[in-house]
Amino acid sequence: MRPKIAILACDALRKEIDTITSDDKWVVSKEYLEFGLHLTPPELRDVILDKLSQLEGKVDAVFLGYGICQALKDVPSMAKVPLAMIETEDCIAALLTPDRYHDEKDNNGITWFYPAGWAEYGMQGITQLFHLDSVDDERYPPEFFLDLLFDGFKRCLFIDTGMDGSERCYSNSELLASKLGLRHESTNGTLDLIREAWERTRTIAQQKAEAAGTMMSSNEVRPTDSIKADTIDG
């Protein structure tokens, strides 16, 4: 019996996760949640738990493509479906590794970390992330609020993981930095931590499927056993 895996992940990691899992026949469903949910951690947790509850009994394991942040640290114990998460504090650390993440945080001022998955949407994505597209006041364009939100930031760091379209994402990152008056830099990310979490998911799914198969086999009544039982009864 082929194991079944569902992917539930942050849209910011969509390209990286798709690259790692694209040819895997165990994947039966994928859903990426908008990265704006990070701004409301309780809602993020509730949405994830609701999505996980809908997968109960339908898959052997779920790849939950999020870091184990404060809002999500209890999700594995609350979920009723086996799952694996990326063992970092958030999605940015998943792309940089925790050590590099903290080193970059200490780089001469507050940094806006901009992975390709976010930068793909450009300024429109940033506007939607902070719900500035819903502000209906011509006196205050989205740029006005962005200047307020990014006050104190010194740098925009683009995280390149080598995905398709990275040139356009880089250009979007440069444009954001220019509009907000931030120093722009770029660094290479890694897929190692995401890949490690994916392999753990596959192991969990395989063990679950094998256990289910063994249970089904033990519950089956073989024809020869039935004949023997009838002979004894007779």
N, C-alpha and C positions, 0 to 999 in steps of 0.2 A: 504494500500500500504506500503510495507516494505521499510524503508529508505535505501539509498545507500551511503556508505562511502568509500572514497579512502584514502589510507595511503601513504604519501610521506615523507620520513624521512631520517635522517643520518644513514649510515650503522653502526656507532659506537653504536647506540641505538637499533639495530635490535633485539637482543635477548630479551631485556626488553620489547620492544613494542610487539613483537610476543607473549610473555608470557601473557601480559595484554589483547590482542585482539584475541587470538587464536580461541576461541569458539564463537566469535561474528558473527552472520549470516548477519549483516548489511554490513560487509566488502566485497566489490566487487573487489577491486584491491589493491595491495601493490607494492611499488617500493622504494628501498633503494639506495641512492646516495653515491658514494664513499666519504669517509671522507677526502680525499685529497683536495676536493674542498674548504675546510676551509682555505687553504693556499692562495686562490685567491678569496677574498670576492665578487668582482664584477661579476666574472664568476659564483660563487655559486648562487647569486641572479638571474642572467639571466637564468640559467638552471632551477631554481625553478619556475620562472615566466612562462617559456616556458612549463614546465610540467603541471602547473596549467591551462594554457590556453587550453591544450589538454583535460582537464577534464570538461570544461565548458559544461553544459547541460547533462552530463552523470552521475553525482552524486549529492546528496543533500548537502554534505559537505566533506571537506578534513581535515584529521588530518595531520598537517604539523609538523613532529617530529623534530623540531629545537627550540633552544632558540631564544629569540628576540635580536639578536646581532645587532650591528650597521649596518651591511650590509643588514639585513632582516627586520629592523623595519618598513619599508614602504610597505612591501609585502602585508599585509592584506588589505590596502587601494587600492593597485594597482591591486589585483586579482579580477576577476569577478565571482569567485566561493566562497561560504561561507567556512570559514576555522577557525580552532583553532590552536594556537601554545602553546608551553610550556613557561610559563611566568617566564623565567629566562634569564640571559644574554647570556648563551651558554649551550652546551650539558653537560659540566662538572658540572655546577651549577645545572642542572636538576637532576643529580644523587646524589649530595651532599647536596643540598639546598644552597641558596646564602650565608647565614651566615657561614656555615661550609666551603664553598669554599674559602671565603676571609680569614677565620682563617688559613686554610691550606696554602694559598699563603704566609702568614707571618711567615712560619715555618722555620726559619734559612736558608735562601737561596732560590734560584729559584727552583721550583718544576716542574717536568714533570708529569702531571696527566695522568694516564694510565688506562682507563676503560677497562673492560673485552672485550668489542666489538672491541677495537683496539688491545689489547694484544693477542687476538685469532690468529692474523696473525703473531705474533712474529717479529723477525728481518727482515724477508722478507717484512712484511707489512710496517715497518719503512723505509726500503730502497725504497719501491715503493712510500710511502707517499711523500718523498722528491725527487722523480724521480732520485734517484741515480743508479737505475738499467739501466738507459739509458746512463750512463757515459762510454764511450768507450776508456778507457785509463788504461792499465795494471799497470802503475806506481802509480795510485791513486785508490785503492780499495774503496768500499763504506764506510768501517770503517774509512778511512782517513777523509772523509767529515763529517761523523757523529760526530767524535771528535770535529771538528770545529763548527758544528751546536749546539752541546750540551755544548760548552765551557761556563762556568759560572753556569751551572745547578749543584745543590748539591744533589737532591733527586729525586727518582722515586717513585710515590705513586700509588699503584695498588688499583683500586676501585672495590670491590667485591659486586655484587648485587645478588649473590646466583643463578646464571644461570647455566644450564648444562655445563659441561666442564670447570668450574671455576678453577679446579686444574691445568689443562694444561695452562690456561691463566696466572695463578699465576706464574708457572714455567717460562713462556716466559717473564714475567715482571722481575723476578729475573735475568734471563739471560741478558736482556737488561741493567739492572742496573750494573751487573758485568762487562759487556763489556765496558760500558761507565764510569766506576768508580764512580757510584752514590750510595748514601745511599738508601737502599730499605726498604720501609714500605708499609703496607697494611691497608685499612680502609673499612668499610662497607658502601655501598651506599643505596639509597632508591628509590622505584618506585612511591612514593606518588605524586610527581609533574607531572610525566608522566601520571599517572592514572587520576589525576584531569583534565588534559588537554583532555584526552580521553573522560571523561564524558561530558565535555563541547562540544566536537565534536558531541557526540551522541544527546545531547539536540538540538543543531543547526540543525542536520540532521532530527530529528523527527519533529521539528517545520516546516522545509522547506517541508517535505513530506506531513504533514497534511495540510499545506496551499495549496499545489499543488492539493491534493485530494479534498479539499473544492472548489477550483476553477473549477476543472473538473466537479464536481457534479452540480454546479450552472450553468454551460454552457450546461448541458444535457437537452434535451427537453423530458419531460415525455410523454408517449403515451396518458394519459388522457388529458393532456394539449392540445395535438395536436387535439384530437377529439373535445374538447370544441371549439377550435379555428375554426375548419371546420364547426361546427354547427352554430356558430355565423356568419361566412361568408356566409353560405347558407341562 
